[in-house]
Amino acid sequence: MKDSLKTYKAKRDFSITPEPAEGGAQGEALSFVIQKHWASRLHYDFRLELDGSMKSWAVPKGPSYDTHDKRMAVHVEDHPISYNDFEGTIPPKQYGAGKVIIWDKGSWHPLGDPRQGYRQGNLKFELRGHKMHGRWVLVRMKGRGEKQEPWLLIKENDEYARPAAEFSVVDEMPDSVKDLDPPSPTEEKAAPRTAELPAELSPQLATLVDAPPAEPEPWLFEVKYDGYRLLARIDGRKIRLMTRNGNDWTHKLEPLRAELASMKLPAGWYDGEIVVHNENGLPDFGLLQQAFDGERADRIVYFLFDVPYLNGYDLRHLPFEQRRELLQTVLEKIRSDKVRLSAILDAKADDIVSAACRLGLEGVIGKRRDAPYVSRRSADWIKLKCGQRQEFVVGGYTDPRGSRTGIGSLLLGYFDEEGKLHYAGNVGSGFNESSLRELTARLKKLHAADSPFAPSRSIEKKAHWIKPTLVAEVSFGEWTRSGSVRHAVFQGLRGDKKASAIRRERPAHTEDIVQDKPQTKAQTARGEGGASAALHSKLPASLKISNPERVIDAASGSSKIDLVRYYALVAPLILEHLKGRPVALVRAPAGVGGELFFQKHVESGKLSGVKSLPQELDPEHAPMLEVATVQGLLESAQWNVVEFHTQNALGRNYEKPNRMVFDLDPGKGVAWPQMQEAAQLLHAFLDELDLQAFLKTSGGKGLHAVVPIKPYYDWDTVKAFSKAIVEHMAQTLPDRFALKSGPKNRVGKIFIDYLRNGRGATTVCAWSARSRPGLGISVPCGWGELAALHGADQWTIHNVHTRLDQGNTPWSGYGEGARGIAPAMKALGFKP
């Protein structure tokens, strides 16, 4: 087995990647796992346990239940059995960088001698998983000099086989099954399972939310400590103290290690937080750092709150409340001032948070009483903060002013999923002479010639750049519209978190992630209750797809059936934007790059699911169309419709538009940061006019600001007013905005297209695909996300899964956002 993992280990730096280096126990049956992997391109890693390791293939399109589909499966290096439990993100610049989820898992049962089948390149087997069932075969192809062997994954003909036009397992069952195997956490006093103490353990992480749960009874609440997360692995005299990222800090915490040794705790993994208290008895992050830097680690107190493994048992599947009881029993027998049980806060959720804030605490952690322990971020643990506070990457610093020595301020940033460092402002307070001196020394050792940040006009011009490896914890008042922190205060550097993992924290809406009751395994398997629950749409049995495998986009290799399945997946989202509005259909019978047909009218009976609007809305032409059902949406896609465009009025009140659209269209030479800045400027001006705007990507090159309005004025008036807004922007900022639309007029500038607001004009609908290479899609976004966007075609039909958890949430206030535009007209000096 060690030899078979040689290539696997050689490709990875285990001090950086969270992937396991080795290990994993063989069970009673041979295991299989399929991991969905968003690397440079989405693919599915198919792994079968054999001879102590996982034989592995990369399947670009994922498995198919259609026996006619021969899915390419590229043979890759063996992986350790412990990899079966890996779910997380491989950091940028590491081999296979990207998000990984456990898409399916279970047992596999060879049909014949598996070793002989593997050697001969004809491996037949049965799968028993959550999604994968029945008989399958892996067949090795004759190579043509490839570095990695090409195989094919094929479904055998059995009772599970289904035509691709009827069923796509990867589209209809897109989510993780990581937590499906353990028995339901609601089982009364579930029995612990015997297990060897694993060498490594990743902690469960909490989800930041904006309010306490409405029903607090299923939750227990604890203090959110202002310290470092620490996992203790205790096995007799062998004690290791590990950070959340797997760094061994035992040598830094010798007094704590000695204290744990003297307590003679049962073998196990103990989870908690280390803190140092100030003179008021409150955790103080700065004092904790001084305890390390000044070698005064004896002041550190270790608060324990969970025990995933204990005394030869794996407790992770047990309810949290039951694990706490076991931990409490252990600590009651062995008293210590340095190692304590985290206290449960016994009060109403709202009172707990307000009391914690009045006391000067960082916040509160809520944990579901009946939740299992999972090694990832989970909505079963939530955190409520008293103020804005998070970690940032340090990318540079400024010179000191006045009497200060060392540095003036630190330049802060955070990484996006693509590995770009986005500027988030600076912090110049919270330092003392000691911290300034130590920071200056560390910063100079990390000198870099160029800025590590993505381009931004907000960055200090006379800055000194450094390699982006330091992580600073910073409290602040608020985020500005431009994506910078305001009133920032430096709390200290963190050595327990990797810079590459730092993202901008965005609190989730509690009601979106907290259910009144935990899901059953059956509900989870069906996709019920989750954020994307309604997005598992199936193709109607009555819908017949002609030429499903015809490639319609050479750039991405997308076929017609890929596009139809995409629209089936997002149907509940896009229909919210299509219903009631006249629509124009953009057909691409020859695919991307071929001739396009823009159709507002369709012959009677051509699309049975598409509704014809009353003739009197447009008497001089054939009836306009409305796509208001899943059937109509998918019939259109079958008819080679790629794009759906909508008008600015509803069919029931067609002569009175109920929205304005501003399309930011870049001229030649305009870089993406200019687009972001232009959108922020437009947003600010609309805000001054008391008009609420909603942002979306176009799926192509631009951005759209959509303004809901009350339907009072006619088409010509609304169009003229939108033009007045655009003219004001162009006259006020002529170096950024073009007044005329022609290409020669907007070189290096942006034209805000107001022509979308004329009678009969249309704009691409949210969630519509675009007939462009890559098949980008138009996606609703929040204004707070603008700084982190890296392009108008950031999402495509292939990576849309990474956005489904947000869905239409960024536009949740659209219905209530409509304003009468008369006050705005008056403020602008526009006379209708």
JOSUL-V710578 format. One record per backbone hydrogen bond with DSSP energy under -1.0 kcal/mol. CO is the residue of the C=O (numbers start at 1). NH is the residue of the N-H. E is the energy in kcal/mol with one decimal. If there is no record, write none. Layout:
co=CO nh=NH e=E
co=CO nh=NH e=E
//
This chain:
co=1 nh=5 e=-1.2
co=3 nh=6 e=-1.4
co=5 nh=9 e=-2.5
co=6 nh=10 e=-2.1
co=7 nh=11 e=-1.3
co=9 nh=12 e=-1.3
co=13 nh=16 e=-2.1
co=13 nh=17 e=-2.6
co=23 nh=82 e=-2.3
co=30 nh=108 e=-2.3
co=31 nh=49 e=-2.6
co=32 nh=106 e=-1.9
co=33 nh=47 e=-2.6
co=34 nh=103 e=-1.6
co=34 nh=104 e=-1.8
co=35 nh=45 e=-3.3
co=36 nh=101 e=-2.2
co=37 nh=39 e=-1.4
co=37 nh=43 e=-1.9
co=41 nh=39 e=-1.0
co=43 nh=37 e=-2.9
co=44 nh=59 e=-3.5
co=45 nh=35 e=-2.5
co=46 nh=57 e=-2.3
co=47 nh=33 e=-1.9
co=48 nh=55 e=-3.0
co=50 nh=53 e=-1.1
co=53 nh=50 e=-2.9
co=54 nh=79 e=-2.1
co=55 nh=48 e=-2.5
co=56 nh=76 e=-2.3
co=57 nh=46 e=-3.1
co=58 nh=74 e=-2.8
co=59 nh=44 e=-2.1
co=65 nh=162 e=-1.9
co=66 nh=69 e=-1.5
co=71 nh=153 e=-3.0
co=73 nh=151 e=-2.1
co=74 nh=58 e=-2.7
co=79 nh=54 e=-3.5
co=80 nh=83 e=-1.7
co=81 nh=84 e=-2.0
co=82 nh=85 e=-1.5
co=83 nh=86 e=-1.8
co=88 nh=100 e=-3.2
co=90 nh=98 e=-1.7
co=91 nh=94 e=-1.5
co=94 nh=97 e=-1.9
co=98 nh=90 e=-2.8
co=99 nh=38 e=-2.9
co=100 nh=88 e=-1.4
co=101 nh=36 e=-2.0
co=101 nh=103 e=-1.1
co=102 nh=177 e=-2.9
co=104 nh=34 e=-3.0
co=106 nh=32 e=-2.3
co=107 nh=128 e=-2.4
co=109 nh=126 e=-2.0
co=113 nh=117 e=-2.4
co=114 nh=118 e=-2.5
co=115 nh=119 e=-2.4
co=116 nh=120 e=-2.6
co=117 nh=122 e=-2.7
co=121 nh=140 e=-2.5
co=123 nh=138 e=-2.6
co=124 nh=111 e=-2.4
co=125 nh=136 e=-2.9
co=126 nh=109 e=-2.6
co=128 nh=107 e=-1.8
co=132 nh=129 e=-2.4
co=134 nh=127 e=-2.7
co=135 nh=156 e=-2.1
co=136 nh=125 e=-2.3
co=137 nh=154 e=-2.5
co=138 nh=123 e=-2.4
co=139 nh=152 e=-2.3
co=149 nh=75 e=-3.0
co=150 nh=141 e=-2.9
co=151 nh=73 e=-2.9
co=152 nh=139 e=-2.4
co=153 nh=71 e=-2.0
co=154 nh=137 e=-2.1
co=158 nh=161 e=-1.2
co=163 nh=166 e=-1.3
co=163 nh=167 e=-1.7
co=168 nh=172 e=-2.7
co=169 nh=173 e=-1.3
co=177 nh=180 e=-2.1
co=184 nh=187 e=-1.8
co=193 nh=314 e=-3.8
co=205 nh=378 e=-2.4
co=207 nh=383 e=-2.1
co=208 nh=508 e=-2.9
co=216 nh=219 e=-2.2
co=218 nh=369 e=-2.9
co=220 nh=367 e=-2.9
co=221 nh=345 e=-3.3
co=222 nh=365 e=-2.6
co=225 nh=227 e=-1.5
co=228 nh=274 e=-2.9
co=230 nh=272 e=-2.0
co=231 nh=242 e=-3.4
co=232 nh=270 e=-2.9
co=233 nh=240 e=-2.3
co=234 nh=268 e=-2.5
co=235 nh=238 e=-1.7
co=238 nh=235 e=-2.6
co=240 nh=233 e=-2.9
co=241 nh=249 e=-3.1
co=242 nh=231 e=-3.1
co=243 nh=246 e=-2.0
co=247 nh=243 e=-2.5
co=249 nh=253 e=-1.1
co=253 nh=257 e=-2.6
co=254 nh=258 e=-2.7
co=255 nh=259 e=-2.0
co=256 nh=260 e=-2.6
co=257 nh=261 e=-2.2
co=258 nh=262 e=-2.2
co=259 nh=263 e=-1.3
co=267 nh=311 e=-4.1
co=268 nh=234 e=-2.8
co=269 nh=309 e=-1.0
co=270 nh=232 e=-3.0
co=271 nh=305 e=-2.7
co=271 nh=306 e=-1.5
co=272 nh=230 e=-2.7
co=273 nh=303 e=-2.8
co=274 nh=228 e=-1.8
co=275 nh=301 e=-2.9
co=276 nh=284 e=-2.8
co=278 nh=281 e=-2.1
co=282 nh=278 e=-2.5
co=284 nh=288 e=-1.8
co=285 nh=289 e=-1.9
co=286 nh=290 e=-2.1
co=287 nh=291 e=-1.9
co=288 nh=292 e=-1.2
co=289 nh=293 e=-3.1
co=290 nh=294 e=-3.1
co=291 nh=296 e=-2.3
co=292 nh=295 e=-1.4
co=296 nh=299 e=-1.7
co=297 nh=300 e=-1.5
co=301 nh=275 e=-2.4
co=302 nh=340 e=-2.5
co=303 nh=273 e=-2.3
co=304 nh=342 e=-3.2
co=306 nh=271 e=-2.7
co=308 nh=315 e=-2.8
co=309 nh=269 e=-1.2
co=310 nh=313 e=-1.3
co=312 nh=195 e=-2.3
co=313 nh=310 e=-2.2
co=314 nh=193 e=-1.5
co=315 nh=318 e=-1.7
co=316 nh=373 e=-3.2
co=319 nh=323 e=-2.1
co=320 nh=324 e=-2.6
co=321 nh=325 e=-1.7
co=322 nh=326 e=-1.8
co=323 nh=327 e=-2.3
co=324 nh=328 e=-3.0
co=325 nh=329 e=-2.2
co=326 nh=330 e=-1.8
co=327 nh=331 e=-2.4
co=328 nh=332 e=-2.3
co=338 nh=302 e=-3.5
co=340 nh=304 e=-3.4
co=345 nh=347 e=-1.1
co=348 nh=352 e=-2.8
co=349 nh=353 e=-2.0
co=350 nh=354 e=-2.1
co=351 nh=355 e=-2.6
co=352 nh=356 e=-2.4
co=353 nh=357 e=-2.2
co=354 nh=358 e=-2.2
co=355 nh=359 e=-1.8
co=356 nh=361 e=-2.5
co=357 nh=360 e=-1.1
co=362 nh=386 e=-2.5
co=363 nh=224 e=-2.3
co=364 nh=384 e=-2.9
co=365 nh=222 e=-2.8
co=366 nh=382 e=-3.0
co=367 nh=220 e=-2.6
co=368 nh=371 e=-1.1
co=369 nh=321 e=-2.7
co=374 nh=376 e=-1.8
co=376 nh=205 e=-2.1
co=380 nh=368 e=-2.4
co=381 nh=207 e=-2.7
co=382 nh=366 e=-3.0
co=383 nh=209 e=-2.1
co=384 nh=364 e=-2.6
co=388 nh=476 e=-2.2
co=390 nh=474 e=-2.6
co=392 nh=472 e=-3.0
co=393 nh=413 e=-1.5
co=395 nh=466 e=-1.8
co=396 nh=411 e=-2.8
co=397 nh=464 e=-3.1
co=398 nh=408 e=-3.1
co=401 nh=404 e=-1.5
co=405 nh=407 e=-1.3
co=409 nh=398 e=-2.1
co=410 nh=427 e=-1.9
co=411 nh=395 e=-2.4
co=412 nh=424 e=-2.8
co=413 nh=393 e=-3.0
co=414 nh=422 e=-3.2
co=416 nh=419 e=-1.9
co=420 nh=416 e=-1.9
co=421 nh=454 e=-3.3
co=422 nh=414 e=-1.6
co=424 nh=485 e=-2.3
co=425 nh=412 e=-3.1
co=427 nh=410 e=-2.4
co=429 nh=490 e=-3.1
co=432 nh=436 e=-2.7
co=433 nh=437 e=-2.1
co=434 nh=438 e=-2.3
co=435 nh=439 e=-2.7
co=436 nh=440 e=-2.4
co=437 nh=441 e=-1.7
co=438 nh=442 e=-2.0
co=439 nh=443 e=-3.0
co=440 nh=444 e=-2.1
co=441 nh=445 e=-1.0
co=443 nh=446 e=-1.2
co=444 nh=447 e=-1.1
co=446 nh=467 e=-2.6
co=464 nh=397 e=-2.1
co=465 nh=448 e=-2.1
co=467 nh=469 e=-2.2
co=470 nh=394 e=-2.3
co=471 nh=494 e=-3.1
co=472 nh=392 e=-2.8
co=473 nh=491 e=-2.9
co=473 nh=492 e=-1.1
co=474 nh=390 e=-2.1
co=475 nh=489 e=-3.1
co=478 nh=486 e=-2.3
co=480 nh=483 e=-1.7
co=484 nh=480 e=-3.3
co=486 nh=477 e=-2.9
co=489 nh=475 e=-2.3
co=492 nh=473 e=-3.3
co=498 nh=501 e=-1.3
co=499 nh=502 e=-1.7
co=502 nh=415 e=-2.3
co=508 nh=210 e=-1.7
co=509 nh=512 e=-1.7
co=509 nh=513 e=-1.0
co=510 nh=514 e=-2.4
co=520 nh=524 e=-2.3
co=521 nh=525 e=-2.4
co=522 nh=526 e=-1.7
co=523 nh=528 e=-2.7
co=530 nh=533 e=-1.7
co=532 nh=535 e=-1.8
co=540 nh=543 e=-1.7
co=547 nh=550 e=-1.6
co=548 nh=561 e=-2.8
co=550 nh=560 e=-1.8
co=552 nh=592 e=-3.4
co=553 nh=557 e=-1.6
co=553 nh=558 e=-1.1
co=558 nh=552 e=-2.7
co=558 nh=553 e=-1.5
co=559 nh=563 e=-1.5
co=560 nh=564 e=-2.2
co=561 nh=565 e=-2.5
co=562 nh=566 e=-1.8
co=563 nh=567 e=-2.2
co=564 nh=568 e=-1.8
co=565 nh=569 e=-2.1
co=566 nh=570 e=-2.2
co=570 nh=573 e=-1.2
co=570 nh=574 e=-2.6
co=571 nh=575 e=-2.3
co=574 nh=577 e=-1.2
co=574 nh=578 e=-1.4
co=575 nh=579 e=-2.4
co=578 nh=581 e=-1.9
co=580 nh=651 e=-3.4
co=582 nh=647 e=-1.8
co=584 nh=645 e=-2.7
co=585 nh=599 e=-3.1
co=586 nh=642 e=-2.7
co=586 nh=643 e=-1.6
co=587 nh=597 e=-2.3
co=588 nh=591 e=-2.1
co=591 nh=594 e=-2.1
co=597 nh=587 e=-3.1
co=599 nh=585 e=-3.3
co=603 nh=606 e=-2.1
co=607 nh=610 e=-1.5
co=611 nh=626 e=-2.3
co=614 nh=617 e=-1.6
co=615 nh=618 e=-1.5
co=618 nh=621 e=-2.2
co=624 nh=613 e=-3.3
co=625 nh=583 e=-2.1
co=626 nh=611 e=-2.5
co=629 nh=633 e=-2.2
co=630 nh=634 e=-2.6
co=631 nh=635 e=-2.5
co=632 nh=636 e=-1.9
co=633 nh=637 e=-1.8
co=634 nh=638 e=-2.4
co=635 nh=639 e=-1.5
co=636 nh=641 e=-2.4
co=637 nh=640 e=-1.5
co=640 nh=588 e=-2.8
co=643 nh=586 e=-2.5
co=644 nh=765 e=-3.2
co=645 nh=584 e=-2.9
co=646 nh=763 e=-2.1
co=648 nh=658 e=-2.4
co=650 nh=653 e=-1.3
co=653 nh=656 e=-1.7
co=658 nh=709 e=-1.8
co=660 nh=707 e=-3.2
co=662 nh=705 e=-2.5
co=663 nh=753 e=-3.2
co=664 nh=703 e=-1.0
co=665 nh=751 e=-2.5
co=667 nh=670 e=-1.6
co=668 nh=748 e=-2.7
co=671 nh=675 e=-1.2
co=672 nh=676 e=-2.2
co=673 nh=677 e=-2.3
co=674 nh=678 e=-2.6
co=675 nh=679 e=-2.4
co=676 nh=680 e=-2.0
co=677 nh=681 e=-2.3
co=678 nh=682 e=-2.5
co=679 nh=683 e=-2.6
co=680 nh=684 e=-2.5
co=681 nh=685 e=-2.2
co=682 nh=686 e=-2.6
co=683 nh=687 e=-2.2
co=684 nh=688 e=-1.9
co=685 nh=689 e=-1.5
co=686 nh=691 e=-2.9
co=687 nh=690 e=-1.7
co=694 nh=706 e=-3.2
co=695 nh=781 e=-2.6
co=696 nh=704 e=-2.8
co=702 nh=698 e=-1.9
co=703 nh=664 e=-2.8
co=704 nh=696 e=-1.9
co=705 nh=662 e=-2.5
co=706 nh=694 e=-2.4
co=707 nh=660 e=-2.3
co=708 nh=819 e=-1.1
co=710 nh=712 e=-1.6
co=714 nh=718 e=-2.2
co=715 nh=719 e=-2.7
co=716 nh=720 e=-2.4
co=717 nh=721 e=-2.4
co=718 nh=722 e=-2.4
co=719 nh=723 e=-2.2
co=720 nh=724 e=-2.0
co=721 nh=725 e=-1.9
co=722 nh=726 e=-2.0
co=723 nh=727 e=-2.9
co=724 nh=728 e=-2.1
co=725 nh=729 e=-2.0
co=726 nh=730 e=-2.4
co=727 nh=731 e=-2.5
co=728 nh=732 e=-2.2
co=729 nh=733 e=-2.4
co=733 nh=736 e=-1.7
co=733 nh=737 e=-2.3
co=736 nh=750 e=-2.1
co=742 nh=745 e=-1.1
co=746 nh=749 e=-1.9
co=749 nh=667 e=-2.6
co=750 nh=738 e=-2.2
co=751 nh=665 e=-2.8
co=753 nh=663 e=-1.6
co=754 nh=757 e=-2.1
co=755 nh=758 e=-1.5
co=758 nh=761 e=-1.8
co=763 nh=646 e=-2.6
co=765 nh=768 e=-2.2
co=768 nh=778 e=-2.2
co=770 nh=772 e=-2.3
co=772 nh=775 e=-2.6
co=775 nh=797 e=-1.6
co=776 nh=770 e=-2.1
co=778 nh=767 e=-4.1
co=779 nh=697 e=-2.2
co=782 nh=785 e=-1.8
co=783 nh=786 e=-1.1
co=785 nh=788 e=-1.2
co=786 nh=789 e=-1.1
co=791 nh=794 e=-1.2
co=792 nh=699 e=-1.6
co=795 nh=777 e=-2.5
co=799 nh=802 e=-1.9
co=800 nh=803 e=-2.4
co=803 nh=806 e=-1.6
co=803 nh=807 e=-1.8
co=806 nh=809 e=-2.4
co=808 nh=811 e=-1.8
co=809 nh=812 e=-2.3
co=811 nh=814 e=-2.2
co=814 nh=817 e=-1.2
co=819 nh=710 e=-2.2
co=821 nh=825 e=-2.5
co=822 nh=826 e=-2.2
co=823 nh=827 e=-2.4
co=824 nh=828 e=-1.7
co=825 nh=830 e=-2.8
//
